[in-house]
């Protein structure tokens, strides 16, 4: 069984009672309905929605882009299909997380010389047989150092605004004067 057709339907469903806040007045649930048909005559349906038309349109465009990935695939291979879609959507991948983290990093060039050489030397492996770049790195000392940075980047969160330390009550010493 193979997926033969995907139809993306955009709907603006009026809400029985609009949702009103100080900054929003939602009168519709903008819904993206996705129907997939197979060569066996089966139809699968899913949907997502947003309260703003622009956001729903972005979801519809994403669904249209992903529809091409599912064409010809077995709908019962859920994990494989999800992996294919995730790989396509996750265009930044692990390297992207590292790039985002790099933007907020400061390095001491002297103390970090070896680590910076590893980051600079990181590269993907080349598949001679197929003539393409592989999804994994060329393993050498640079890849190990870059992997260590990647692990840091996976958990990295940019610092938020500096918050004032709350006043300490009942202490006779200043914890900031250490």
Phi, psi and omega in degrees: 000136182227149174285126183251336184206142174233131178242130178251122182242127179262130180230147171243101185267117179293139180272140180300316176233113179301152176262120181239131174231184179296333184242352184226154173220090184268116180250348182225152167255110181278115190246140175246113180262131180240122176240128177246135179246148179247167177290349177267003178087004179279150178233127175250141183230140174215166180205162172215161181215164175214158179272353179239135184301319181298319180292321177295323178296321176297320177296320179295319179296318177299315179299320178296317179297318182287335181304320180297328180292330184275342181303128178084358182268155178282120183293344180280346180273063188301312181297315179297317180296319178297317180298319179296315180294317181298318180298322180290320181284326185274060186293338177280322179057199181294322179297324179295321177299320179295320180295320179295317180294323181302326182299333181256010184259146172239134182242139170277108187303325180287310183285337183252016186306311182295316179298320178294325175297321179295316178298319180292328183271357182294134178205157178281158178281146179258132177266102182299318185297314183265349179067038180223162173282137177278165179282350183249162182281161168287122185276117175203190182297328179295320182293326179292317178294320179292324177296323178297318178294322179299320179296320174299314185295328181299328180256001184290135172230127179303142181294143179275189179296146180292130180252144178291141178289135180294150179293137179270131182258135174080015178253142180257017176221157183264111182294343180272353183261033182283000000 
